[in-house]
Amino acid sequence: MKFAIAIPQFYADGEFDPAAFRSYLARAEELGFDSAWTQEGTLGVSPQFSPIEAMTYAAACTERLRLGCVVFVSTLHSPVHLAKSLSTLDQLSRGRIEVGVGTGGRGRPFAAFGVDPHRYVTRFTEGIAVMKALWSEPLATFHGEFFRLENAPMEPKPFQKPYPRLWFGGASEPALRRAVRMGDGFFGAGSSPTATFAEQVEIVRAALAEAGRAADSFPIAKRAYIGIDEDAERARTRMNAALEGIYGYRVPAIEAAAITGTTADCIREVNQVAAAGAELILFTALFDQREQMEQLAAAVLPKLG
């Protein structure tokens, strides 16, 4: 079992404190977290830093922590530009990058990015193939519906060979099977309740068996929104308000997926996430991030497993 922590990235104009950011990440390393992760939200009501830039800053502030994004909605990116940025960041961090990708689903504002909403899955799968080719082939050639490369070089390649691990997000059975077919791991969303995540894990493991892939070669992870407070009602109120700030409106299903309450409450619920199949749990506090990280390390992590 591995544990990860969220990289702070929700800042309004002028709020960012470089010293506090560096201190938070240094403390995460001291506490023994395996990795630290961003998320992507280019358009939205909540002020949020871009994941690539936040990860790059974090790489300069750390020495051991692995750094990731779960997930890049790669359908909305140029795969050539994204491949170049991630390859560069993998070099700058000396091979500490983890890459999560997802289609974004039907509800994304595709028109704002010049993307055909009727062909977004094809664009997504082609984009992944383009990035893999640029990362692993001296001269990449690809002929697709959306992208074409002809003996295209891209240097330097990622520090990790052939490229950083690709975690796939997704919820539907086709998306989960796509993860097994094209990816290196599955990352459950923070918006998915534990029972739903357990069902997703079963689908992933069945697909792995059908493909003849060893389960231990394909890690499974989950983001867990978490808020610890011995006043359980206050924890829930603050979490719901924070989620509304991110999503722009109340979503009861997402609120129900978040883990809040006393230390004992959180230990019980996080153990359920592990029992459902998570081998890496990404703790994402949406308020008092530094204090929540300290409480996790001192009171929750020692009681897990």
Secondary structure, 3 states (H helix, E strand, C coil): CEEEEECCCCCCCCCCCHHHHHHHHHHHHHCCCCEEEECCCCCCCCCCCCHHHHHHHHHHHCCCCEEEEEEEEHHHCCHHHHHHHHHHHHHHCCCCEEEEEECCCCCCCHHHHCCCCCCHHHHHHHHHHHHHHHHHCCCEEEECCCCEEEEECCCCCCCCCCCCCEEECCCCHHHHHHHHHHCCEEEECCCCCHHHHHHHHHHHHHHHHHHCCCHHHCCEEEEEEEEECCCHHHHHHHHHHHHHHHHCCCCHHHHHHCEEECHHHHHHHHHHHHHCCCCEEEEECCCCHHHHHHHHHHHHHHHCC
